Amino acid sequence: MRNPIIAAVAFDGISPFHLSVPCLVFGADRTKLGLPRFDFRVCAAEEGPIQTDAGLRISVPHDLSALDAADIVIIPSWKDLEAPLAAPLKGALERAHERGALIVGLCLGTFAIAAAGLLAGRKATTHWAYTD
């Protein structure tokens, strides 16, 4: 049996705090505690290093093709709630959803999932300051 594949989507301007949550939950090896090992992948649509909102530059090892094999896709936050979702990310999310991957939005990440059309007709939660 293979390890579950978890893909977290990073983007230029991401908060290191928001990205660290899925990294700590799924990226750390906790097999000594009897927990499963995940095949954890951080990916981005942007090529090369991305700039965080805290001024750190991080190298992201995977592009959006990581979503093609992911069992769980995590959008840990989102940057521009008013801008349309970039076509490559929208397509990658749609394909992952169509093949049955679990799509998870943390905090404002639900806005990216909604922009991909994956929350139509569903209830969702988000950051308390952005609810209506």
N, CA, C and O atoms as a MOPAC input file, in Angstrom:
PM7 MOZYME 1SCF
protein

 N      0.83700 1    -1.18000 1     0.00000 1
 C      0.00000 1     0.00000 1     0.00000 1
 C      0.88400 1     1.24600 1     0.00000 1
 O      1.81700 1     1.34900 1     0.79700 1
 N      0.59500 1     2.17600 1    -0.88000 1
 C      1.41800 1     3.37900 1    -0.97900 1
 C      1.01800 1     4.41200 1     0.07000 1
 O     -0.09800 1     4.39800 1     0.58900 1
 N      1.94200 1     5.29400 1     0.36200 1
 C      1.65900 1     6.37200 1     1.30200 1
 C      0.73800 1     7.39100 1     0.64300 1
 O      0.89900 1     7.68300 1    -0.54200 1
 N     -0.22100 1     7.93700 1     1.38300 1
 C     -1.09900 1     8.95900 1     0.80600 1
 C     -0.28800 1    10.16600 1     0.33200 1
 O      0.64400 1    10.60900 1     1.00300 1
 N     -0.65900 1    10.68000 1    -0.82600 1
 C      0.02100 1    11.84600 1    -1.39300 1
 C     -0.76800 1    13.09400 1    -1.01400 1
 O     -1.95900 1    13.20800 1    -1.30700 1
 N     -0.08500 1    14.02200 1    -0.36000 1
 C     -0.67600 1    15.27800 1     0.06900 1
 C      0.07100 1    16.39200 1    -0.64600 1
 O      1.29800 1    16.46400 1    -0.56600 1
 N     -0.65200 1    17.26600 1    -1.34800 1
 C     -0.03500 1    18.39600 1    -2.03900 1
 C     -0.56100 1    19.69400 1    -1.45200 1
 O     -1.77100 1    19.91900 1    -1.41500 1
 N      0.34300 1    20.54700 1    -0.99400 1
 C     -0.01500 1    21.87300 1    -0.49200 1
 C      0.40900 1    22.90100 1    -1.53500 1
 O      1.53200 1    22.86300 1    -2.03600 1
 N     -0.49100 1    23.81000 1    -1.85300 1
 C     -0.22300 1    24.81500 1    -2.88100 1
 C      0.32000 1    26.08500 1    -2.23200 1
 O     -0.34900 1    26.71100 1    -1.41000 1
 N      1.53400 1    26.45200 1    -2.60800 1
 C      2.14400 1    27.70700 1    -2.17200 1
 C      2.02000 1    28.71200 1    -3.31700 1
 O      1.76800 1    28.33400 1    -4.46100 1
 N      2.19400 1    29.96800 1    -3.00700 1
 C      2.09500 1    31.01400 1    -4.03500 1
 C      2.91200 1    32.21700 1    -3.59200 1
 O      3.20800 1    32.38300 1    -2.40800 1
 N      3.26800 1    33.04700 1    -4.55300 1
 C      4.00700 1    34.25900 1    -4.26100 1
 C      3.18200 1    35.11900 1    -3.30900 1
 O      2.03000 1    35.44000 1    -3.60100 1
 N      3.76000 1    35.49000 1    -2.18600 1
 C      3.05700 1    36.28900 1    -1.19500 1
 C      2.40300 1    35.48700 1    -0.08900 1
 O      1.69200 1    36.05700 1     0.74000 1
 N      2.62200 1    34.17700 1    -0.05300 1
 C      2.00700 1    33.34500 1     0.99100 1
 C      2.61300 1    33.67100 1     2.36200 1
 O      3.77700 1    34.05800 1     2.47200 1
 N      1.81400 1    33.50800 1     3.36900 1
 C      2.28400 1    33.65100 1     4.74500 1
 C      3.03100 1    32.37400 1     5.13700 1
 O      2.49000 1    31.28000 1     4.97900 1
 N      4.25000 1    32.49000 1     5.64000 1
 C      4.95800 1    31.29000 1     6.08600 1
 C      4.18300 1    30.53600 1     7.16900 1
 O      4.25600 1    29.30900 1     7.24200 1
 N      3.45000 1    31.25500 1     8.00100 1
 C      2.64000 1    30.59900 1     9.03100 1
 C      1.61700 1    29.67000 1     8.40200 1
 O      1.50400 1    28.51100 1     8.80000 1
 N      0.86700 1    30.17000 1     7.41700 1
 C     -0.17600 1    29.35000 1     6.79900 1
 C      0.41500 1    28.13400 1     6.08200 1
 O     -0.15300 1    27.04300 1     6.13600 1
 N      1.55100 1    28.32100 1     5.41300 1
 C      2.18500 1    27.19500 1     4.72800 1
 C      2.75300 1    26.18900 1     5.73500 1
 O      2.79300 1    24.98900 1     5.46300 1
 N      3.18500 1    26.67800 1     6.88300 1
 C      3.79500 1    25.77500 1     7.86800 1
 C      2.80000 1    24.77900 1     8.45400 1
 O      3.19400 1    23.69300 1     8.87900 1
 N      1.51900 1    25.13200 1     8.48400 1
 C      0.53800 1    24.22800 1     9.09900 1
 C      0.49000 1    22.87900 1     8.37500 1
 O      0.70300 1    21.85100 1     9.01700 1
 N      0.21600 1    22.83900 1     7.05400 1
 C      0.22300 1    21.52100 1     6.40400 1
 C      1.61500 1    20.88200 1     6.38700 1
 O      1.73400 1    19.65700 1     6.40400 1
 N      2.66600 1    21.70800 1     6.35400 1
 C      4.01900 1    21.14400 1     6.38900 1
 C      4.26400 1    20.39000 1     7.69000 1
 O      4.83800 1    19.30100 1     7.67900 1
 N      3.83400 1    20.95900 1     8.80200 1
 C      4.02500 1    20.29600 1    10.09800 1
 C      3.12200 1    19.08300 1    10.25900 1
 O      3.54800 1    18.05600 1    10.78600 1
 N      1.88400 1    19.19600 1     9.81100 1
 C      0.93100 1    18.10100 1     9.99100 1
 C      1.27200 1    16.90900 1     9.09900 1
 O      1.24400 1    15.76600 1     9.55400 1
 N      1.59400 1    17.17300 1     7.83500 1
 C      1.77800 1    16.07700 1     6.87900 1
 C      3.22700 1    15.83600 1     6.45600 1
 O      3.54700 1    14.76000 1     5.94900 1
 N      4.10300 1    16.81300 1     6.65400 1
 C      5.47200 1    16.68400 1     6.16900 1
 C      6.43600 1    16.06000 1     7.15400 1
 O      7.45900 1    15.50300 1     6.75600 1
 N      6.12300 1    16.14600 1     8.43200 1
 C      7.01600 1    15.59500 1     9.45000 1
 C      6.84100 1    14.07800 1     9.55400 1
 O      5.73000 1    13.55700 1     9.46200 1
 N      7.95400 1    13.39100 1     9.74500 1
 C      7.92200 1    11.93200 1     9.89800 1
 C      7.53800 1    11.58600 1    11.33200 1
 O      8.29800 1    11.84200 1    12.26600 1
 N      6.37200 1    11.01100 1    11.49700 1
 C      5.89000 1    10.61800 1    12.82000 1
 C      5.63800 1     9.10400 1    12.90100 1
 O      4.81600 1     8.63600 1    13.68800 1
 N      6.36100 1     8.36400 1    12.07300 1
 C      6.16700 1     6.91100 1    12.06300 1
 C      6.58000 1     6.27200 1    13.39000 1
 O      6.04900 1     5.22100 1    13.74900 1
 N      7.51600 1     6.88100 1    14.12600 1
 C      7.91000 1     6.34200 1    15.43500 1
 C      6.76400 1     6.42500 1    16.43800 1
 O      6.77000 1     5.74200 1    17.46300 1
 N      5.79200 1     7.26100 1    16.13400 1
 C      4.60600 1     7.38200 1    16.98800 1
 C      3.48200 1     6.47100 1    16.51700 1
 O      2.38300 1     6.47700 1    17.07300 1
 N      3.77800 1     5.68200 1    15.47500 1
 C      2.76400 1     4.78100 1    14.93700 1
 C      1.84700 1     5.42900 1    13.92000 1
 O      0.83900 1     4.84200 1    13.52500 1
 N      2.18700 1     6.63500 1    13.49400 1
 C      1.36500 1     7.33200 1    12.50500 1
 C      1.89800 1     7.05100 1    11.10200 1
 O      3.08200 1     6.75700 1    10.93900 1
 N      1.03800 1     7.13800 1    10.09200 1
 C      1.49900 1     6.85000 1     8.73300 1
 C      2.44000 1     7.93300 1     8.22200 1
 O      2.39900 1     9.08200 1     8.66400 1
 N      3.27500 1     7.54100 1     7.29600 1
 C      4.15100 1     8.49400 1     6.60600 1
 C      3.39900 1     8.97700 1     5.38000 1
 O      2.85800 1     8.17200 1     4.62200 1
 N      3.36100 1    10.27000 1     5.18400 1
 C      2.70800 1    10.83900 1     4.01400 1
 C      3.75000 1    11.19500 1     2.96800 1
 O      4.88400 1    11.54300 1     3.29700 1
 N      3.35900 1    11.10400 1     1.72000 1
 C      4.17700 1    11.60100 1     0.61800 1
 C      3.73900 1    13.05300 1     0.43800 1
 O      2.78800 1    13.33600 1    -0.29100 1
 N      4.43400 1    13.96300 1     1.10300 1
 C      4.02500 1    15.36900 1     1.16100 1
 C      4.78100 1    16.18800 1     0.12900 1
 O      6.00400 1    16.10100 1     0.02500 1
 N      4.04100 1    16.98400 1    -0.63300 1
 C      4.63200 1    17.77700 1    -1.71200 1
 C      4.12400 1    19.21200 1    -1.64000 1
 O      2.91700 1    19.45100 1    -1.61900 1
 N      5.04900 1    20.16100 1    -1.60200 1
 C      4.68500 1    21.57200 1    -1.71100 1
 C      4.85800 1    21.94500 1    -3.17100 1
 O      5.89700 1    21.67300 1    -3.77200 1
 N      3.83700 1    22.56800 1    -3.73500 1
 C      3.88100 1    22.91200 1    -5.15300 1
 C      3.43400 1    24.35700 1    -5.35100 1
 O      2.87200 1    24.97600 1    -4.44800 1
 N      3.69100 1    24.88000 1    -6.54200 1
 C      3.28900 1    26.24800 1    -6.88000 1
 C      3.12900 1    26.36200 1    -8.38200 1
 O      3.71400 1    25.59700 1    -9.14800 1
 N      2.33100 1    27.32700 1    -8.78500 1
 C      2.18100 1    27.61400 1   -10.21100 1
 C      3.37700 1    28.41700 1   -10.71300 1
 O      3.77600 1    28.29200 1   -11.87100 1
 N      3.94500 1    29.24100 1    -9.83500 1
 C      5.08000 1    30.07400 1   -10.20300 1
 C      6.34600 1    29.23100 1   -10.29200 1
 O      6.54200 1    28.30100 1    -9.50900 1
 N      7.19700 1    29.56400 1   -11.24900 1
 C      8.47600 1    28.86900 1   -11.36800 1
 C      9.51800 1    29.57700 1   -10.51900 1
 O      9.46100 1    30.79100 1   -10.32600 1
 N     10.46000 1    28.81100 1   -10.02100 1
 C     11.54100 1    29.39400 1    -9.23900 1
 C     11.11200 1    29.71200 1    -7.82400 1
 O     10.00600 1    29.36800 1    -7.40800 1
 N     11.99400 1    30.37400 1    -7.08100 1
 C     11.68000 1    30.71200 1    -5.69400 1
 C     10.47700 1    31.65400 1    -5.61400 1
 O     10.25600 1    32.47800 1    -6.50200 1
 N      9.71200 1    31.51500 1    -4.54000 1
 C      8.60000 1    32.43600 1    -4.31700 1
 C      8.90100 1    33.27600 1    -3.07900 1
 O      9.60500 1    32.84600 1    -2.16600 1
 N      8.35600 1    34.46200 1    -3.07800 1
 C      8.53400 1    35.40600 1    -1.97900 1
 C      7.35500 1    35.27600 1    -1.02700 1
 O      6.20300 1    35.29800 1    -1.45900 1
 N      7.63400 1    35.14200 1     0.25800 1
 C      6.55000 1    35.10600 1     1.23800 1
 C      6.20700 1    36.52900 1     1.65600 1
 O      6.94800 1    37.46900 1     1.36900 1
 N      5.07600 1    36.67600 1     2.33600 1
 C      4.70300 1    38.01300 1     2.79200 1
 C      5.56200 1    38.49000 1     3.96200 1
 O      5.45300 1    39.64200 1     4.38400 1
 N      6.40800 1    37.61400 1     4.48200 1
 C      7.31900 1    37.97600 1     5.56800 1
 C      8.72200 1    38.29800 1     5.05600 1
 O      9.63400 1    38.53500 1     5.84800 1
 N      8.89400 1    38.30500 1     3.73000 1
 C     10.18400 1    38.63000 1     3.14700 1
 C     11.10400 1    37.44800 1     2.91800 1
 O     12.21300 1    37.62300 1     2.41500 1
 N     10.67200 1    36.24900 1     3.27400 1
 C     11.48100 1    35.05400 1     3.03300 1
 C     11.27500 1    34.57000 1     1.60900 1
 O     10.17300 1    34.65900 1     1.06600 1
 N     12.32900 1    34.06400 1     1.01500 1
 C     12.20900 1    33.41900 1    -0.29200 1
 C     12.31200 1    31.92000 1    -0.05400 1
 O     13.20600 1    31.44800 1     0.64800 1
 N     11.38000 1    31.17700 1    -0.65300 1
 C     11.43100 1    29.72600 1    -0.49500 1
 C     11.45100 1    29.06100 1    -1.86100 1
 O     10.82700 1    29.52800 1    -2.81500 1
 N     12.17100 1    27.98200 1    -1.92600 1
 C     12.24400 1    27.18900 1    -3.14300 1
 C     11.17000 1    26.11100 1    -3.06000 1
 O     11.15100 1    25.31300 1    -2.12300 1
 N     10.29200 1    26.09300 1    -4.03100 1
 C      9.19100 1    25.12600 1    -4.04200 1
 C      9.57000 1    23.99900 1    -5.00200 1
 O      9.81000 1    24.25400 1    -6.18200 1
 N      9.62700 1    22.76100 1    -4.51700 1
 C     10.15600 1    21.66800 1    -5.32900 1
 C      9.24300 1    21.12200 1    -6.42600 1
 O      9.71800 1    20.42300 1    -7.32100 1
 N      7.94000 1    21.42600 1    -6.37700 1
 C      7.01300 1    20.83800 1    -7.34500 1
 C      6.17200 1    21.91400 1    -8.02200 1
 O      5.89700 1    22.96900 1    -7.44900 1
 N      5.77100 1    21.61800 1    -9.25800 1
 C      4.81300 1    22.49500 1    -9.93100 1
 C      3.41100 1    21.92400 1    -9.72800 1
 O      3.22600 1    20.97700 1    -8.96500 1
 N      2.42900 1    22.50100 1   -10.41200 1
 C      1.04300 1    22.08600 1   -10.20200 1
 C      0.74800 1    20.66000 1   -10.65800 1
 O     -0.31200 1    20.12400 1   -10.33800 1
 N      1.65800 1    20.04000 1   -11.39300 1
 C      1.43000 1    18.64400 1   -11.78100 1
 C      1.39300 1    17.73300 1   -10.55100 1
 O      0.90900 1    16.60400 1   -10.63400 1
 N      1.89900 1    18.21400 1    -9.41100 1
 C      1.82200 1    17.43500 1    -8.16700 1
 C      0.37600 1    17.17700 1    -7.76700 1
 O      0.09200 1    16.19900 1    -7.07500 1
 N     -0.53300 1    18.03600 1    -8.19200 1
 C     -1.94700 1    17.85400 1    -7.86000 1
 C     -2.55500 1    16.68300 1    -8.62000 1
 O     -3.57100 1    16.13000 1    -8.19900 1
 N     -1.93600 1    16.30100 1    -9.74200 1
 C     -2.48400 1    15.22400 1   -10.57200 1
 C     -2.49700 1    13.87100 1    -9.86300 1
 O     -3.32700 1    13.01800 1   -10.18000 1
 N     -1.59600 1    13.66600 1    -8.91500 1
 C     -1.52300 1    12.38500 1    -8.20800 1
 C     -1.93900 1    12.49400 1    -6.74800 1
 O     -1.98000 1    11.48800 1    -6.03900 1
 N     -2.24800 1    13.70200 1    -6.29200 1
 C     -2.52200 1    13.91300 1    -4.86400 1
 C     -3.85200 1    13.31000 1    -4.43700 1
 O     -4.85800 1    13.41200 1    -5.13900 1
 N     -3.83200 1    12.68200 1    -3.27300 1
 C     -5.06500 1    12.19900 1    -2.64900 1
 C     -5.77000 1    13.33900 1    -1.92100 1
 O     -6.99800 1    13.39000 1    -1.85400 1
 N     -4.96700 1    14.24800 1    -1.37800 1
 C     -5.47900 1    15.43200 1    -0.69200 1
 C     -4.72400 1    16.64500 1    -1.21800 1
 O     -3.49500 1    16.64200 1    -1.28900 1
 N     -5.47200 1    17.68400 1    -1.58800 1
 C     -4.89600 1    18.95000 1    -2.03700 1
 C     -5.26300 1    20.00000 1    -0.99600 1
 O     -6.43000 1    20.14500 1    -0.63500 1
 N     -4.26200 1    20.72700 1    -0.52000 1
 C     -4.49300 1    21.74500 1     0.50500 1
 C     -4.13600 1    23.11900 1    -0.04600 1
 O     -3.03400 1    23.33900 1    -0.54900 1
 N     -5.08900 1    24.03800 1     0.06100 1
 C     -4.82900 1    25.44500 1    -0.23900 1
 C     -4.75900 1    26.12400 1     1.13100 1
 O     -5.79900 1    26.37900 1     1.73800 1
 N     -3.54700 1    26.42400 1     1.63300 1
 C     -3.42400 1    26.88000 1     3.00900 1
 C     -3.85100 1    28.32000 1     3.26800 1
 O     -4.00200 1    28.71500 1     4.42300 1
 N     -4.04500 1    29.09200 1     2.23900 1
 C     -4.46100 1    30.48400 1     2.36600 1
 C     -4.73300 1    30.98100 1     0.95000 1
 O     -4.69000 1    30.20400 1    -0.00400 1
 N     -5.01000 1    32.26000 1     0.81600 1
 C     -5.10600 1    32.82300 1    -0.52600 1
 C     -4.74400 1    34.28200 1    -0.48200 1
 O     -4.85800 1    34.92600 1     0.56100 1
 N     -4.29900 1    34.82300 1    -1.63400 1
 C     -3.71400 1    36.15600 1    -1.65700 1
 C     -4.66300 1    37.26000 1    -2.07400 1
 O     -4.74400 1    38.28300 1    -1.39500 1
 N     -5.37500 1    37.08700 1    -3.15700 1
 C     -6.21300 1    38.16600 1    -3.68600 1
 C     -7.62100 1    37.63500 1    -3.87500 1
 O     -7.90000 1    36.91900 1    -4.83700 1
 N     -8.49400 1    37.98300 1    -2.96700 1
 C     -9.84700 1    37.43300 1    -2.97600 1
 C    -10.69200 1    37.96800 1    -4.11900 1
 O    -11.71500 1    37.37500 1    -4.46100 1
 N    -10.28000 1    39.08100 1    -4.71600 1
 C    -11.05500 1    39.69600 1    -5.79600 1
 C    -10.59100 1    39.25600 1    -7.18500 1
 O    -11.37600 1    39.28400 1    -8.13300 1
 N     -9.34700 1    38.85800 1    -7.31500 1
 C     -8.80400 1    38.49400 1    -8.62800 1
 C     -9.29700 1    37.11300 1    -9.04700 1
 O     -9.47900 1    36.23300 1    -8.20500 1
 N     -9.51200 1    36.92200 1   -10.35000 1
 C     -9.90000 1    35.58100 1   -10.81000 1
 C     -8.75800 1    34.58700 1   -10.57100 1
 O     -7.58100 1    34.94600 1   -10.57000 1
 N     -9.14400 1    33.35600 1   -10.37300 1
 C     -8.16200 1    32.29900 1   -10.16500 1
 C     -7.41900 1    32.04800 1   -11.47600 1
 O     -8.04200 1    31.95000 1   -12.53300 1
 N     -6.11000 1    31.94400 1   -11.41100 1
 C     -5.31700 1    31.67700 1   -12.61400 1
 C     -5.75000 1    30.34700 1   -13.22900 1
 O     -5.98800 1    29.36700 1   -12.52300 1
 N     -5.84600 1    30.33600 1   -14.54900 1
 C     -6.33500 1    29.15800 1   -15.27300 1
 C     -5.56700 1    27.87300 1   -14.93900 1
 O     -6.19800 1    26.83000 1   -14.77200 1
 N     -4.23000 1    27.90500 1   -14.83500 1
 C     -3.53000 1    26.65100 1   -14.51800 1
 C     -3.93000 1    26.07000 1   -13.15900 1
 O     -4.09900 1    24.85800 1   -13.03300 1
 N     -4.08100 1    26.91700 1   -12.14900 1
 C     -4.48000 1    26.41300 1   -10.83400 1
 C     -5.92900 1    25.96000 1   -10.85500 1
 O     -6.26500 1    24.92600 1   -10.27800 1
 N     -6.77600 1    26.71300 1   -11.50300 1
 C     -8.18700 1    26.32000 1   -11.59700 1
 C     -8.31100 1    24.94500 1   -12.25400 1
 O     -9.03100 1    24.07600 1   -11.76300 1
 N     -7.60600 1    24.75800 1   -13.36000 1
 C     -7.64400 1    23.47300 1   -14.05800 1
 C     -7.10500 1    22.33400 1   -13.21400 1
 O     -7.67100 1    21.24100 1   -13.20800 1
 N     -6.00800 1    22.58500 1   -12.49500 1
 C     -5.42200 1    21.53900 1   -11.64600 1
 C     -6.37300 1    21.15300 1   -10.51500 1
 O     -6.49600 1    19.97500 1   -10.18100 1
 N     -7.04500 1    22.14200 1    -9.92700 1
 C     -8.01700 1    21.84600 1    -8.86600 1
 C     -9.21500 1    21.08100 1    -9.41700 1
 O     -9.68900 1    20.13200 1    -8.79300 1
 N     -9.70300 1    21.49000 1   -10.57900 1
 C    -10.84700 1    20.80000 1   -11.19500 1
 C    -10.51200 1    19.34300 1   -11.49600 1
 O    -11.31200 1    18.44700 1   -11.22600 1
 N     -9.32100 1    19.10900 1   -12.05900 1
 C     -8.92000 1    17.73100 1   -12.38400 1
 C     -8.78500 1    16.88000 1   -11.12000 1
 O     -9.22200 1    15.73000 1   -11.08600 1
 N     -8.18300 1    17.45300 1   -10.09300 1
 C     -8.03300 1    16.70800 1    -8.83600 1
 C     -9.40100 1    16.36900 1    -8.25100 1
 O     -9.61900 1    15.25300 1    -7.78000 1
 N    -10.30500 1    17.31600 1    -8.28300 1
 C    -11.66200 1    17.09300 1    -7.76600 1
 C    -12.39000 1    16.02000 1    -8.57900 1
 O    -13.04600 1    15.14500 1    -8.01400 1
 N    -12.27000 1    16.09200 1    -9.90100 1
 C    -12.96100 1    15.13500 1   -10.78000 1
 C    -12.50600 1    13.70100 1   -10.53300 1
 O    -13.30600 1    12.77500 1   -10.66400 1
 N    -11.25000 1    13.50200 1   -10.18300 1
 C    -10.77600 1    12.13600 1    -9.94700 1
 C    -10.92600 1    11.71200 1    -8.49700 1
 O    -10.49300 1    10.62200 1    -8.12300 1
 N    -11.53800 1    12.56600 1    -7.66800 1
 C    -11.88600 1    12.16100 1    -6.31600 1
 C    -10.95400 1    12.60000 1    -5.20800 1
 O    -11.10100 1    12.15100 1    -4.07100 1
 N     -9.99700 1    13.46500 1    -5.50700 1
 C     -9.11600 1    13.95900 1    -4.44600 1
 C     -9.91600 1    14.82000 1    -3.47400 1
 O    -10.87000 1    15.49300 1    -3.86600 1
 N     -9.52700 1    14.79200 1    -2.23000 1
 C    -10.12100 1    15.65800 1    -1.22100 1
 C     -9.45900 1    17.02300 1    -1.35400 1
 O     -8.23300 1    17.12300 1    -1.30600 1
 N    -10.25100 1    18.06900 1    -1.51800 1
 C     -9.73200 1    19.42600 1    -1.66600 1
 C    -10.02100 1    20.17200 1    -0.36700 1
 O    -11.17400 1    20.27600 1     0.05300 1
 N     -8.97100 1    20.68900 1     0.26400 1
 C     -9.09200 1    21.32600 1     1.57400 1
 C     -8.60700 1    22.76400 1     1.49400 1
 O     -7.53000 1    23.03600 1     0.96200 1
 N     -9.40000 1    23.67600 1     2.02000 1
 C     -8.98800 1    25.06900 1     2.13400 1
 C     -8.81300 1    25.42400 1     3.59000 1
 O     -9.71500 1    25.20800 1     4.39900 1
 N     -7.66400 1    25.96500 1     3.92900 1
 C     -7.44200 1    26.46600 1     5.28000 1
 C     -7.61000 1    27.98000 1     5.23600 1
 O     -7.07900 1    28.64600 1     4.34700 1
 N     -8.34100 1    28.51000 1     6.18600 1
 C     -8.51900 1    29.94800 1     6.29900 1
 C     -9.04500 1    30.51500 1     4.97400 1
 O    -10.11400 1    30.10600 1     4.52300 1
 N     -8.33000 1    31.43500 1     4.34800 1
 C     -8.79800 1    32.04800 1     3.10100 1
 C     -8.61400 1    31.14800 1     1.88500 1
 O     -9.01700 1    31.51700 1     0.78100 1
 N     -8.02000 1    29.98500 1     2.06600 1
 C     -7.89000 1    29.03600 1     0.96500 1
 C     -9.22900 1    28.61000 1     0.39500 1
 O     -9.30700 1    28.18900 1    -0.75900 1
 N    -10.28600 1    28.71500 1     1.19300 1
 C    -11.62100 1    28.37800 1     0.68800 1
 C    -12.02600 1    29.28400 1    -0.46600 1
 O    -12.81800 1    28.87900 1    -1.31700 1
 N    -11.49700 1    30.50400 1    -0.50900 1
 C    -11.83500 1    31.41300 1    -1.60000 1
 C    -11.27800 1    30.91800 1    -2.93300 1
 O    -11.93500 1    31.05900 1    -3.96400 1
 N    -10.08800 1    30.34400 1    -2.92500 1
 C     -9.52400 1    29.78200 1    -4.15500 1
 C    -10.34700 1    28.58600 1    -4.61400 1
 O    -10.58500 1    28.41600 1    -5.80900 1
 N    -10.78000 1    27.76200 1    -3.67300 1
 C    -11.59700 1    26.59700 1    -4.02000 1
 C    -12.94200 1    27.04500 1    -4.57800 1
 O    -13.44300 1    26.46600 1    -5.54200 1
 N    -13.51900 1    28.06500 1    -3.97700 1
 C    -14.78500 1    28.61100 1    -4.48700 1
 C    -14.59600 1    29.20600 1    -5.87500 1
 O    -15.45700 1    29.04000 1    -6.73900 1
 N    -13.47900 1    29.89800 1    -6.10200 1
 C    -13.21600 1    30.49700 1    -7.41100 1
 C    -13.05000 1    29.43100 1    -8.49100 1
 O    -13.27200 1    29.70100 1    -9.67100 1
 N    -12.66300 1    28.22800 1    -8.09300 1
 C    -12.56000 1    27.11500 1    -9.04800 1
 C    -13.91700 1    26.47500 1    -9.30400 1
 O    -14.02800 1    25.56500 1   -10.12700 1
 N    -14.95300 1    26.94400 1    -8.60400 1
 C    -16.30100 1    26.41400 1    -8.79800 1
 C    -16.58100 1    25.14500 1    -8.02000 1
 O    -17.58200 1    24.47600 1    -8.27400 1
 N    -15.71500 1    24.79700 1    -7.07300 1
 C    -15.85600 1    23.52400 1    -6.37400 1
 C    -16.71000 1    23.60300 1    -5.10900 1
 O    -16.95800 1    22.58500 1    -4.46300 1
 N    -17.15500 1    24.79600 1    -4.76000 1
 C    -18.00500 1    24.93300 1    -3.57500 1
 C    -19.44800 1    25.27800 1    -3.92700 1
 O    -20.26600 1    25.51100 1    -3.03800 1
 N    -19.76000 1    25.31000 1    -5.21300 1
 C    -21.12500 1    25.66400 1    -5.63000 1
 C    -22.13400 1    24.72400 1    -4.97700 1
 O    -22.02400 1    23.50300 1    -5.08600 1
 N    -23.11600 1    25.30900 1    -4.30000 1
 C    -24.15500 1    24.51700 1    -3.65500 1
 C    -23.73800 1    23.86200 1    -2.35300 1
 O    -24.48100 1    23.04600 1    -1.80900 1
 N    -22.56300 1    24.20400 1    -1.84400 1
 C    -22.06400 1    23.60000 1    -0.60800 1
 C    -21.86900 1    24.67400 1     0.45900 1
 O    -21.67400 1    25.84800 1     0.14600 1
 N    -21.92300 1    24.26400 1     1.69500 1
 C    -21.57900 1    25.15000 1     2.79800 1
 C    -20.08100 1    25.04600 1     3.03000 1
 O    -19.47900 1    23.98800 1     2.84100 1
 N    -19.48900 1    26.15900 1     3.44400 1
 C    -18.05200 1    26.17000 1     3.70800 1
 C    -17.76200 1    27.13700 1     4.84800 1
 O    -18.56600 1    28.01700 1     5.15600 1
 N    -16.62200 1    26.96100 1     5.45600 1
 C    -16.17300 1    27.88800 1     6.48500 1
 C    -14.90700 1    28.57100 1     6.01100 1
 O    -14.20700 1    28.06500 1     5.13300 1
 N    -14.61700 1    29.71700 1     6.59300 1
 C    -13.41300 1    30.45300 1     6.26300 1
 C    -13.03300 1    31.30800 1     7.46600 1
 O    -13.59500 1    31.14800 1     8.54900 1
 N    -12.11200 1    32.18200 1     7.28000 1
 C    -11.69300 1    33.09800 1     8.33700 1
 C    -12.88600 1    33.93000 1     8.78300 1
 O    -13.64700 1    34.42200 1     7.95000 1
 N    -13.05100 1    34.08800 1    10.07600 1
 C    -14.23000 1    34.76600 1    10.63100 1
 C    -14.39900 1    36.19000 1    10.10300 1
 O    -15.52800 1    36.66200 1     9.97500 1
 N    -13.30700 1    36.87900 1     9.79600 1
 C    -13.40800 1    38.27000 1     9.34000 1
 C    -13.89700 1    38.38500 1     7.89600 1
 O    -14.19900 1    39.48600 1     7.43600 1
 N    -13.97800 1    37.26200 1     7.17600 1
 C    -14.36500 1    37.29000 1     5.76400 1
 C    -15.68400 1    36.58300 1     5.49800 1
 O    -16.02300 1    36.34000 1     4.34000 1
 N    -16.42300 1    36.25400 1     6.52200 1
 C    -17.71900 1    35.60000 1     6.31700 1
 C    -18.78400 1    36.64200 1     6.04000 1
 O    -18.63100 1    37.81200 1     6.39100 1
 N    -19.85900 1    36.21100 1     5.40900 1
 C    -21.00200 1    37.12100 1     5.20800 1
 C    -22.29400 1    36.40500 1     5.48900 1
 O    -23.36600 1    36.99800 1     5.37600 1

